[in-house]
Amino acid sequence: MKIITGGVTAAKGFQAAAAAAGIKYKDRTDMALIVSEVPAVSAGTFTRNVVKAAPVLWDKQAVEQEKYAQAVVINAGIANACTGAEGMKYCKETAQTVEHVMAIPAQQVLVASTGVIGMQLPMEKLVSGIEAMAPKLSSAIESGHEAACAIMTTDTKSKETAVVFEVEGKTVTVGGMCKGSGMIHPNMCTMLGFVTTDLAISKELLSEALQEDVTDTYNMVSVDGDTSTNDTVLLLANGMAGNTEITKKDENYQKFVEALHLVNTTLAKKMAGDGEGATALFEAKVIHALNKEDARTLAKSVICSSLTKAAIFGHDANWGRVLCALGYSGAEFDPEHIELFFESKSGRIQIYKDGIASDYSEEEATKILSEEEVTVLVDMKMGEAEAAAWGCDLTYDYVKINADYRS
């Protein structure tokens, strides 16, 4: 398995384009289009927020009722959430526009929106955006990158990745892009994500692979504890790699699962590291936990702790905040028998062992915590389970960004 340059257009048969439709932003692209040359089997995961945006409802129905999808239209700036019957009408009009312009059946068109809640979409701008993007569709890496840039809101950088592996001597690619910076919290899912593959696989196994993988990837991310109304991850597989269709959980299925996990993990970490106002990616890794559920619970509790996030921002080795977050997580453990470490590319330092602080250098700890990627390692000494969660530091800029979000 090999990581390659690219994103949603890396897999054979996928094209993308972007356009500046002027939906909210006046000086940048704000629409993206992803198209498969042939119909692709689809899978999706969606927000568990009771308040669901119209695109979530549209896509959920399409993924569940239709075997294939062939196009995805995404806009940034306006979320099309809490927009009533008009919001669903906009989804239908968007799909019908793609059908009119590109002869792709409307029921095979998925839609996604991100941005301000409660505003109505300017449909004439969306229609113009689709008409502008259709002739620009390309499988070039640059086109995928332009699409990844177009879906950003408060993100400071685009997020994309791709990997290749072999099945029956055929080269298979899995690529993806996502956006997410604020209103990010684990609850399936916490962002907009789009993953494409040229693997031939049944819809049932594609869906199962995605559903299982989000538990240890996107659902292990939190920036601010808020679960969005629009959270969506869509996965399309068009079979153009030419392998025999995977219909059982054999060795080839496991290869795909590993590739999907690598793509989703990479995108999840990129999202966490680009949290609103963030200066550092903050990882909590729990090892030797009693079971997998406890490992996940403990890791998420640490990266969700506002006090711990603030300590990371201040490069302060305040291990008491980490221990406190572990203690209220709900998982049972003996604090007299665990160990805590801080790690980064500047080194590793033990800060707590068996109920008391270790004899460590504050200066060295500060150096380790001053890097752009920081990990707190928690050794529970109880079993063999482990899990990792990803967040970011809590900064002054987070408040500034969200205080002015609508303006």
N, C-alpha and C positions, 0 to 999 in steps of 0.2 A: 504494500500500500504506500502511495506516494502523494504528498501534498504538491499541488501544482498552482500556477497562477491562474486566476479566473474566479468566476462566480456562477450566476444562473445560466450563462451561455456556454459554460465549459462542456457540458454534456452534449452529445451529438443530437442535432435536430431541434435545439432550442435557440430562439432568437429574442432579442430585447431591443427596446428603444426608450427614449425619454423625450419630454417636451416641457417647455415653459408655457403653461396654460394660464398663469396669472390668477390662480384660484385664491391665494392669500399672499404669496410672496411675489414681489415685483422685479426681483433681480436674479432669479435662479430658476432651474427646472423644478417642476413640482408634480409631474405625472410620469408613470412608468408603465410599460406594456411588456408582458412576457408571453411568448407564443411558441407552442410546439408545432413542428411541421406536420405531425400526425396526431390524432387523438391520443391522450395519455391517461392511464388509470390514475385516480386521484385519492388522496387521503388528507385529512385535516384535523387539527386540534384547535379548540376555541376557549375563550375566556369563561370562567365560572362565575364571573360577576353576574348578578341577577339582571342588572341593566346592560343589555346587549345592543350594540350598534346594529343598524340595518345591514351592513355588509356581512357581519357575523351570522345573522339569521339567514341571509341569502346563501352564503357559502356553505353553511352547515346543511341546509336542505339539499343543495346541489351535490355536495360530496356524498351524502347519504343515499340520495335517490338516483343519481346518474353514475354510470360506470366510468365515463370519460370526462375529462376537461381538456381544453386546448388553449385557452387564453386566460390571463390574469391582468386586470386593469387596476392600478394603484394610484391614489392621489394623496398628496400631503397638504396640510394646512387646515383642512376642515374634516372632522371625524365622521360626519353623517351619523351621529349618535344622538338619541333623544330628539329625533326629527319626525316621529309619527309615521302616518301612512305615506307621507311625501318621501321619506327616506327610502322605503322599500320601492317606491315608484322610480326613484333615481337609480337604484340598482338595476331594475328591469330595463330602464332606458339606456343605461350604460351597456348592458349586455346586448340589447337590440341594435345599438349603434355599431358594435363590433360585428354583429351578424350582417348588417347592411354593408359595412365597409370591407369586411374580410371574408364573408361567406362562411363564418364559423357559427354553428348553431348557438343561439342565445343561452340555451340550457347548459352549454359547455363553457360558458364564460364566467369566471370567478371575479369578484371585486374586493377591494380592500381600501380603507380610508384611514387616515391618521391626522390628528390635529385638534382643533378646538371643538368641544362638545356643544351641541345646541344650535349651531349655525346650519342653514340650509345650503346645499351645494348649488353653485351656479352652473346648471346643466349645459348651457350654451358653451361655456368654457371647456367643460369636460368633453363634449362632442367634438369641439374644434381640436382639442388635444389628441383624441383618438385618431381623428383624420390626419393630423400632422405626424403622428408616430407610425402609422401603418406602413407608409412607403419607406420609412427609415429603419425598419426592422433588420437586424443583422446578428449573425452568430459570433461576431468578433468579440474578443475579450473586452475591448473598449466600450462596446455597447452594453455589456453586462455591468460594467463599472458605472457608466452613465445612469443606468437604471437604479443602481444602489445609491447613487448620490441624490437622485430625484426624490426618493422616498423619505429622506431625512427631515426631521423637524428641529428639535433642539440638539440633535446629534452634532458632534463636532467633526466626525469622520465617518466615511462609508464603511460598511462591514460586509465582507464577502470572503469566501474561501472555496476550494475545490480539491478533491482527491481522486486518484485513479487506482484501480485494482483489476485483476484478471478473473474472468469466469469462462471456463471452457476455451481458453486461449483467446478470448475476446477481451478487448480493453473496455472496461466499464468506468464511467465517470459519475461522481456525485458532486454537485456544486450548489451553492446557495448564497443568499444575501439576507440581511435583516436590518431592521431599524429599531432603536430603543435607547432611550436616554433617561427619561423621567416617567413617572407613573408605572414603575416597574416593581413587581413583587411576585414571588412564586405562587401561581394558582392556575396553571395551564390555560393559556400561556401568558407570557408577560411582554409581548412585543408583536411586531409584524415580521414574519419570516417566510421565505420562499425558497424551497429546495427542489432541485430538478435532477433527474437521473435518466440515463439512456438504457438502464437495465430493463429486461423483460421479467415482470413479476406479477403475480395475481394481486388484484385489488385488496383481497382479504389480508394477505401477508404484508402488503405495503402499509395498510392501516395499522395492523398489529405492531409492526416494527416501529412506526412513528409514535403510537400511543405509549409503548413501553419506554422508548428512549427519552421522551420529554421529562420523565420523572427524575432522571439523573443529569439533565442538561438545562433546558430552559426553566424548569421548575426549581432549580437550585440557584436562581439568580434573584437578587433583590437590590434595588437602588434606594427606594424610599418607602416601601411598605404599602404602596397603592396599586391595586389590580385594575387595569384599564377595562373600559367597556368594549374595546376593539381588538383585543389580543387574538391573534390568529397565526397559525403556522400551516402552510399548504405544501404538500409534497406531490410532485408529478413524476410519473415514470412512463416514458414513451416506447421502450423496447427497442430502440434503434441501434443498440450495441450488437444485436443479432444473436444473443444467447438464447438457449432454450428457456421458455418461461419457467420461472421458479414458482412451484406450487406446493412445496413442502419445506420444512425447516431442516434442510440439509446443509452441507458444508458451504455451498454457494450462498445460501441465505445468510449464514453466519458471517460470511465475508461482507455482504451488504450491510448487515447490522453494525459491524465494526466501522465501516466507512461512514455510514450515517451518523454514528455516535461521534466520530472524529469531526465531521462537519458541524454537527449541532453543538458540540462542546466548544469548538473554536469560535463559533458565532456567539454563543452564550457569554464567553469570556470577553469577547470584543465589546459586547453590549454593556457588561458590568463595568469594564474599564473606562467606558465613555459615559458613565452616569453623569447627570447634570451637575456641572461645577466640579467634577472629580479631578483629583490630581494623582490618584493611585488606584489600581486594581487591587482589591482586598479579597484574598482567598482564605477560607477556613477549611482545613483538612482534618478530618477525624479518622484515626486509625485504631485498630484493636477494640472496636466497640462490641457490645454484646450481640447486636443484630443490626441489619441494614436500616431498619426504620429508625432506631435510636441514632445511628450515625448521621442520617439525613437530618433528623430533628436537631441534634446538637450543632451540626455545622451551620444550618440555616439560622439558628438562634444567635450565633455569634455574628454573622454578617448582617443581621437585621438590627443589631443593637446600636442605637444612635450614639450612646456614650463610647462604645468601642470604635465606631466609625469616626467620631470626633478625635479620639486618641490617635488613630492612624493618620488623620490629617495633621495633627500636631507632632507626629513622629515620636510619640510618648509611649514607652513600654509599660503602660498601665495594665498589667496583667489581671488586676482585680476586676476590671470590667469584663474581661473575657470569662473569667471564672464565674462571675455573677450571671452572665448570659447563659452559660452552660447550666447553671443551677436552676434557673427558672424555665428551662426548655421543656420540662415535663418528663425527660428521660431520667431514670434512676441510676445513680452511680455514687461511689465513695470518693469525695474530694481529697481524701488522704492518700489515695493511690493512683493519681493521674499525674501526667507531666505536660508542660506547655513549652513550646518553642516559638520563636519568631525567625522567619527565613526570608531571604531575598537574594539577588545576585551578589550582594555584598557579604553574604555569609549566613551562618545559623547560630543562634544563641538560645540556651535553655534559660527560662525565666521563672519556672515554678516546678517543684517536685515534692510529692508526698506531703502536701499540706502547708508548705512554707515556700517563701521566695528562694530562688537559687542565688548563689553568689555570682552575680553577673555585672558587667560594666555597662552603666547607663550610656556612656559615650558610644560604645560599640553597638548597643541596642538602637540608639538613635540613628546611627549610620545605616543599619540594616533597614530600619523603618523609613528611611528617606528615599528609597527607590520607587520607581513607577509601578512595580508589582511586588506586593508584600503578602506573605502567607503566615498565618498562625497555625501551627501544627499541634493537635491535641491527641495525646496517647492515652486512651482510656484504660488499657491493660485489663480488658475484660473478655475479649473474644477475638474474632478474626474479621469482623465487618468493618468497612470503611466507606467514606463518602466525602465529597468536596462540594462546597458552595461558594458562590462568587458575588461580591458586591463592590462597593467603592467607599472612599472616605467621604465624610460629611463636611462640606465647606461653606464659607460665607456665600459663595457664588450660587449655591443651590437655592438659597432663599431669594436672592436677587432674580434669578431666572424665573422662578415660579411666581414671584410677586408681580412680575410684568408680563406673564405668559400671553395674555389675550391682546396686549398692546404691542 
